[in-house]
Amino acid sequence: MESAITIILTIFVFFLIVAQHRNNQRNRKWQWEETISSNREQIESVTALNRGTWSERDLILELLKNGFKPGAIFHDLYLRKSGGHHTQIDLVLATSVGLIIFEIKDYSGWIFGKGNQSQWTQVLAYGRDKYRFYNPVFQNKKHIEDLRKQSKQFNNLPMFSVIVFYGNCQLRDISFIPNGTYITTARRVLYAVAQIIQNNPPANYTDKHEIIRILRNAVENGAAPEIQEQHAQTIHDMLGKDRIFD
């Protein structure tokens, strides 16, 4: 009898957690829609309202409100690689000390991971559910490597990796993060950016026009449906989920 009651209570708590999560998601969507209506012009000075995720656009708005110019923020970039493929970068911020490359994640629950492990872990429902996802440190490192290949100036320019976790999540056990990489929640991202700018010397931009041209071209690539479809197919082929039979 006691075991049956325990099972019922466990199921009840589980569904209560799920309901709360869905309610939080609805509240976040409503808050974001309110934010759009009151800050549409600011956001559109950098990007279209239908590009990227709401978290990416929220970060753009935060950067704008804290003094960064629209021309220094580049959103939803598709960099052309050898072989005609593209790599997608969420956000690049040009600063006096170099380029800050953002990888933005939307997760709830507890996040565990080490900078030198290929997989990180998301834990939900107080440990009942665990999900693996690719190490975002490795992911953004590859983005920076692809960015450096764009020109000689890019290869020599200081670049900083910032992984931003949006959503109702907690960074529980994150370690072995390499120099030049920062892990932060959304509420602390501006502090991370400030630390990068304060603690590094001015960058030597030999040709700012080249920087702007390459980054803008990458943003324009992201507006091309054929490039988006090609990139999605590349990711699909790489993951190979259609070739897994469980």
C-alpha positions as CSV (number, residue, x, y, z in Angstrom):
1,M,0.0,0.0,0.0
2,E,2.8,2.4,1.0
3,S,4.7,1.7,-2.3
4,A,1.5,2.4,-4.3
5,I,1.1,5.8,-2.5
6,T,4.8,6.6,-3.1
7,I,4.4,5.9,-6.8
8,I,1.3,8.0,-7.0
9,L,3.0,10.9,-5.2
10,T,6.0,10.6,-7.5
11,I,3.9,10.7,-10.6
12,F,2.0,13.7,-9.2
13,V,5.2,15.6,-8.4
14,F,6.6,14.8,-11.9
15,F,3.5,16.2,-13.6
16,L,3.6,19.2,-11.3
17,I,7.1,19.9,-12.4
18,V,6.2,19.5,-16.1
19,A,3.2,21.8,-15.7
20,Q,5.4,24.4,-13.9
21,H,8.0,24.2,-16.7
22,R,5.3,24.8,-19.4
23,N,3.9,27.7,-17.4
24,N,7.4,29.2,-17.2
25,Q,7.8,28.8,-20.9
26,R,4.4,30.5,-21.6
27,N,5.4,33.4,-19.3
28,R,8.7,33.8,-21.0
29,K,7.1,33.9,-24.4
30,W,4.6,36.5,-23.2
31,Q,7.3,38.6,-21.7
32,W,9.3,38.4,-24.9
33,E,6.4,39.5,-27.0
34,E,5.9,42.5,-24.7
35,T,9.6,43.2,-25.1
36,I,9.3,43.1,-28.9
37,S,6.4,45.5,-29.0
38,S,8.3,48.1,-26.9
39,N,11.7,47.7,-28.5
40,R,11.0,46.7,-32.1
41,E,13.0,49.5,-33.6
42,Q,16.1,48.8,-31.6
43,I,16.1,45.1,-32.4
44,E,15.5,45.7,-36.1
45,S,18.5,48.1,-36.2
46,V,20.6,44.8,-35.9
47,T,18.4,41.9,-37.1
48,A,15.0,40.9,-38.4
49,L,12.5,39.8,-35.8
50,N,12.1,36.4,-37.5
51,R,15.8,35.5,-37.4
52,G,17.3,33.3,-34.8
53,T,15.8,32.5,-31.4
54,W,14.1,34.9,-28.9
55,S,17.2,34.4,-26.6
56,E,19.5,35.6,-29.3
57,R,17.4,38.7,-29.9
58,D,17.1,39.3,-26.2
59,L,20.9,39.3,-26.0
60,I,21.1,41.8,-28.9
61,L,18.7,44.1,-27.0
62,E,20.7,43.8,-23.8
63,L,23.9,44.8,-25.7
64,L,22.2,47.7,-27.4
65,K,20.7,49.0,-24.1
66,N,24.2,48.9,-22.6
67,G,25.8,51.1,-25.1
68,F,27.0,48.8,-27.9
69,K,26.3,50.2,-31.4
70,P,24.2,48.3,-33.9
71,G,27.0,48.3,-36.4
72,A,29.2,46.3,-33.9
73,I,26.7,43.5,-33.5
74,F,26.4,40.7,-36.1
75,H,23.6,38.1,-35.7
76,D,22.9,34.7,-37.3
77,L,26.1,34.5,-39.4
78,Y,26.7,31.8,-42.0
79,L,30.4,31.6,-42.8
80,R,31.4,29.9,-46.0
81,K,33.9,27.0,-45.6
82,S,35.9,25.0,-48.1
83,G,33.7,22.6,-50.1
84,G,30.9,25.1,-50.3
85,H,29.5,24.3,-46.8
86,H,28.7,26.9,-44.1
87,T,29.1,27.1,-40.4
88,Q,26.4,29.0,-38.4
89,I,27.4,31.4,-35.6
90,D,24.7,32.9,-33.3
91,L,26.3,36.3,-32.6
92,V,29.5,38.2,-33.0
93,L,30.3,41.4,-31.1
94,A,33.1,43.6,-32.4
95,T,34.9,45.4,-29.4
96,S,38.0,47.4,-28.8
97,V,39.8,44.3,-27.6
98,G,38.7,41.9,-30.4
99,L,35.8,39.8,-31.4
100,I,33.4,38.2,-28.9
101,I,31.8,35.1,-30.4
102,F,28.6,34.0,-28.6
103,E,27.1,30.5,-28.6
104,I,23.6,30.7,-27.1
105,K,21.8,27.8,-25.4
106,D,18.2,27.4,-24.2
107,Y,18.1,24.9,-21.3
108,S,16.3,24.3,-18.1
109,G,17.4,22.1,-15.2
110,W,21.0,21.5,-13.9
111,I,23.9,21.7,-16.3
112,F,27.1,19.6,-15.7
113,G,30.2,19.6,-17.9
114,K,33.9,19.9,-18.3
115,G,35.7,21.9,-21.0
116,N,37.7,18.8,-22.0
117,Q,34.7,16.4,-22.4
118,S,32.8,15.9,-25.6
119,Q,29.4,15.6,-23.9
120,W,27.7,17.7,-21.2
121,T,24.7,16.7,-19.2
122,Q,21.3,18.3,-18.6
123,V,19.5,17.0,-15.5
124,L,15.7,17.5,-15.1
125,A,13.1,16.6,-12.5
126,Y,15.6,16.5,-9.7
127,G,17.7,13.8,-11.3
128,R,15.0,11.7,-12.9
129,D,15.8,12.7,-16.4
130,K,19.2,13.2,-17.9
131,Y,20.1,14.3,-21.4
132,R,23.5,14.6,-23.2
133,F,24.4,17.4,-25.5
134,Y,27.6,18.3,-27.4
135,N,30.1,20.3,-25.5
136,P,29.4,24.0,-26.4
137,V,33.0,24.9,-25.6
138,F,34.1,22.6,-28.5
139,Q,31.3,23.9,-30.7
140,N,32.2,27.5,-30.3
141,K,35.9,26.7,-30.6
142,K,35.2,25.3,-34.1
143,H,33.2,28.4,-34.9
144,I,36.3,30.6,-34.0
145,E,38.6,28.3,-36.1
146,D,36.3,28.8,-39.1
147,L,36.2,32.5,-38.5
148,R,40.0,32.7,-38.4
149,K,40.2,31.2,-41.8
150,Q,38.4,34.1,-43.4
151,S,41.5,36.2,-43.8
152,K,45.0,36.9,-42.5
153,Q,43.7,39.7,-40.2
154,F,41.1,37.4,-38.7
155,N,43.8,34.8,-38.0
156,N,45.7,37.3,-35.9
157,L,42.8,39.0,-34.2
158,P,42.0,38.3,-30.5
159,M,38.8,36.3,-30.3
160,F,36.9,35.4,-27.1
161,S,34.3,32.6,-26.7
162,V,31.2,33.2,-24.6
163,I,28.7,30.4,-24.0
164,V,25.4,31.9,-22.7
165,F,22.8,29.7,-21.1
166,Y,19.2,31.1,-21.2
167,G,16.3,29.4,-19.6
168,N,15.6,28.3,-16.0
169,C,18.9,26.4,-15.6
170,Q,21.7,26.3,-13.0
171,L,25.4,25.7,-13.8
172,R,26.1,23.1,-11.2
173,D,29.5,21.6,-12.0
174,I,31.3,23.3,-14.8
175,S,35.1,23.1,-14.8
176,F,38.3,22.9,-17.0
177,I,37.3,25.9,-19.1
178,P,40.1,27.1,-21.3
179,N,41.6,30.6,-21.4
180,G,39.6,32.9,-23.6
181,T,36.4,31.0,-23.0
182,Y,33.6,32.2,-20.6
183,I,30.5,30.3,-19.4
184,T,27.6,32.4,-18.1
185,T,23.9,32.5,-17.5
186,A,21.9,35.2,-19.3
187,R,21.7,37.4,-16.2
188,R,25.5,37.5,-16.0
189,V,26.4,37.8,-19.6
190,L,27.0,41.6,-19.5
191,Y,29.4,41.1,-16.6
192,A,31.3,38.5,-18.7
193,V,31.5,40.9,-21.6
194,A,32.7,43.7,-19.3
195,Q,35.4,41.5,-17.9
196,I,36.7,40.7,-21.3
197,I,36.9,44.3,-22.3
198,Q,38.5,45.5,-19.0
199,N,41.1,42.7,-18.8
200,N,42.5,42.7,-22.3
201,P,44.6,45.2,-24.3
202,P,43.2,47.0,-27.4
203,A,43.2,44.9,-30.5
204,N,45.2,45.8,-33.6
205,Y,42.5,46.1,-36.3
206,T,44.6,46.5,-39.5
207,D,41.5,46.9,-41.7
208,K,38.2,47.5,-40.0
209,H,36.4,47.7,-43.4
210,E,37.5,44.1,-44.1
211,I,36.1,43.0,-40.7
212,I,32.8,44.6,-41.3
213,R,32.6,43.3,-44.9
214,I,33.2,39.7,-44.0
215,L,30.9,39.7,-41.1
216,R,28.1,41.4,-43.0
217,N,28.4,39.0,-45.9
218,A,28.1,36.1,-43.4
219,V,24.9,37.8,-42.0
220,E,23.5,38.2,-45.5
221,N,24.2,34.5,-46.2
222,G,21.9,33.7,-43.3
223,A,19.0,35.3,-45.1
224,A,19.4,33.1,-48.2
225,P,16.9,30.2,-48.0
226,E,19.1,27.9,-50.1
227,I,22.1,28.4,-47.7
228,Q,19.9,27.7,-44.7
229,E,18.5,24.5,-46.3
230,Q,22.0,23.4,-47.3
231,H,23.3,23.9,-43.7
232,A,20.3,22.1,-42.2
233,Q,21.0,19.1,-44.6
234,T,24.7,19.1,-43.6
235,I,23.8,18.9,-39.9
236,H,21.2,16.2,-40.7
237,D,23.8,14.1,-42.6
238,M,26.4,14.7,-39.8
239,L,24.1,13.5,-37.0
240,G,22.9,10.5,-39.1
241,K,19.8,9.9,-37.0
242,D,18.0,8.4,-40.1
243,R,20.7,5.7,-40.1
244,I,20.2,4.6,-36.4
245,F,17.8,1.7,-35.9
246,D,16.9,1.2,-32.2
